[in-house]
Amino acid sequence: MKGYYDFTKALHDSLISDPLVNQVTKGSLDKITNAKKDMYPLAHVMIDNGTFESNTIKFSVSLVVMDIVDYTKEDLTQLYFGNNNEDDIHNQTLMICQRAFEDMRRGNMSDLLFSIESDTASFEFFVDRFTDDVAGCTMTFDVVMPNEMTIC
């Protein structure tokens, strides 16, 4: 099934070409805990599950984009904004997810043999999800590709 390889390579290439992404990883989240600080901002791809549907295969994909939270030593003057860069990270990681999604939907990756199911993706911001002090955005979407398996 070459479609899986084509998709994961195209997604990697799209993410690593983003000027805000320093490293792209794939697989279990265990791979990125206690990652080296120079790996961030990091995009991590997980193929969660899939289904066979007649002539197609559908994959559920999660893209986790994160960066290290930095704290200022200045006195906290406004509780709303806090003393760290979490808002900046949420904005930056959301833009990375959005660029990747639009690249799949109607950009360079849209010419390949897969498509985004229903042209929608959901996203969720996070803070303190991992052992490193990181924040970011997780985007989840479905990809559909032709089922190229032949019947013997």
C-alpha positions as CSV (number, residue, x, y, z in Angstrom):
1,M,0.0,0.0,0.0
2,K,2.0,2.9,-1.3
3,G,-0.6,5.5,-0.4
4,Y,0.3,5.4,3.3
5,Y,3.9,6.0,2.5
6,D,3.1,8.8,0.1
7,F,0.9,10.5,2.6
8,T,3.3,10.3,5.6
9,K,6.2,11.5,3.4
10,A,4.2,14.4,1.9
11,L,3.0,15.5,5.4
12,H,6.5,15.3,6.8
13,D,7.9,17.4,3.8
14,S,5.1,20.0,4.2
15,L,5.7,20.3,8.0
16,I,9.5,20.5,7.8
17,S,9.3,23.2,5.2
18,D,7.3,25.4,7.5
19,P,9.7,28.1,8.8
20,L,8.3,27.8,12.3
21,V,8.9,24.0,12.7
22,N,12.3,22.8,13.8
23,Q,11.7,19.0,13.9
24,V,9.0,16.5,12.7
25,T,8.5,13.2,14.4
26,K,6.0,10.3,14.0
27,G,4.6,7.5,16.0
28,S,4.1,7.1,19.8
29,L,4.1,10.2,22.0
30,D,6.8,8.4,24.1
31,K,9.3,9.4,21.4
32,I,9.0,13.1,22.2
33,T,8.9,13.1,26.0
34,N,12.1,14.6,27.4
35,A,13.1,15.6,23.9
36,K,16.1,17.8,23.6
37,K,15.3,21.5,23.9
38,D,16.8,22.2,20.4
39,M,14.1,20.1,18.8
40,Y,11.4,22.6,19.5
41,P,9.1,23.8,17.9
42,L,8.2,20.3,17.1
43,A,5.5,18.7,15.0
44,H,4.5,15.2,15.8
45,V,2.3,13.0,13.5
46,M,0.2,10.1,14.8
47,I,-1.9,7.9,12.6
48,D,-4.5,7.0,15.2
49,N,-6.7,4.5,13.5
50,G,-8.4,3.7,10.2
51,T,-11.3,2.0,8.4
52,F,-11.7,0.2,5.1
53,E,-14.7,1.7,3.2
54,S,-15.5,0.0,-0.1
55,N,-12.9,1.5,-2.5
56,T,-11.2,3.7,0.0
57,I,-9.2,3.6,3.2
58,K,-9.8,6.3,5.8
59,F,-7.1,7.3,8.4
60,S,-7.7,9.4,11.5
61,V,-4.6,11.6,11.9
62,S,-3.5,13.7,14.9
63,L,-0.9,16.4,14.4
64,V,0.6,17.6,17.7
65,V,2.6,20.9,17.4
66,M,4.4,22.2,20.5
67,D,7.0,24.5,21.8
68,I,8.8,25.1,25.1
69,V,7.1,27.6,27.4
70,D,9.4,30.5,28.5
71,Y,8.8,32.5,31.6
72,T,9.8,36.1,32.3
73,K,11.4,37.1,35.5
74,E,9.6,40.4,35.6
75,D,6.9,40.9,38.2
76,L,3.4,39.8,37.1
77,T,1.4,42.9,36.4
78,Q,-1.6,41.4,34.5
79,L,-3.0,38.1,35.4
80,Y,-4.8,37.8,32.1
81,F,-1.6,37.7,30.1
82,G,0.5,35.9,32.7
83,N,4.3,35.7,32.9
84,N,5.0,33.3,30.0
85,N,4.6,32.9,26.2
86,E,1.8,30.4,26.2
87,D,-0.4,32.8,24.1
88,D,2.4,33.2,21.5
89,I,2.9,29.4,21.4
90,H,-0.9,28.8,20.9
91,N,-1.0,31.3,18.1
92,Q,2.1,30.0,16.4
93,T,1.2,26.3,16.7
94,L,-2.4,27.0,15.4
95,M,-0.9,28.7,12.4
96,I,1.4,25.7,11.7
97,C,-1.6,23.4,11.9
98,Q,-3.7,25.6,9.7
99,R,-0.9,25.8,7.0
100,A,-0.5,22.1,7.0
101,F,-4.3,21.5,6.7
102,E,-4.6,24.0,3.9
103,D,-1.6,22.5,2.1
104,M,-3.4,19.1,2.2
105,R,-6.8,20.6,1.3
106,R,-5.8,22.9,-1.6
107,G,-2.1,23.3,-1.7
108,N,0.9,21.2,-2.9
109,M,-0.4,18.0,-1.2
110,S,-3.9,18.3,-2.8
111,D,-2.6,16.9,-6.1
112,L,-1.7,13.5,-4.4
113,L,-3.9,10.5,-4.2
114,F,-5.5,11.3,-0.9
115,S,-8.0,13.9,0.3
116,I,-9.2,15.4,3.5
117,E,-12.5,14.0,4.5
118,S,-15.3,16.7,4.7
119,D,-12.7,19.5,4.5
120,T,-12.8,19.9,8.3
121,A,-10.3,19.4,11.1
122,S,-10.7,20.0,14.8
123,F,-8.1,21.4,17.1
124,E,-7.4,21.7,20.8
125,F,-4.9,23.8,22.7
126,F,-2.9,22.3,25.5
127,V,-0.5,23.2,28.3
128,D,1.4,20.9,30.7
129,R,0.5,17.7,28.8
130,F,4.0,16.4,28.6
131,T,7.0,16.1,31.0
132,D,8.7,19.0,29.3
133,D,7.2,22.4,30.0
134,V,5.5,22.7,26.6
135,A,2.3,24.2,25.2
136,G,0.8,23.8,21.7
137,C,-2.1,22.7,19.6
138,T,-3.3,19.3,18.5
139,M,-5.2,19.0,15.2
140,T,-7.2,16.0,14.3
141,F,-8.5,15.2,10.8
142,D,-9.4,12.3,8.5
143,V,-7.6,11.4,5.3
144,V,-9.2,9.3,2.6
145,M,-7.2,7.5,-0.1
146,P,-8.0,4.8,-2.7
147,N,-7.8,1.2,-1.6
148,E,-5.3,-0.2,-4.0
149,M,-5.5,-3.8,-2.8
150,T,-6.3,-6.2,-5.5
151,I,-8.5,-9.3,-5.1
152,C,-6.7,-12.5,-5.8
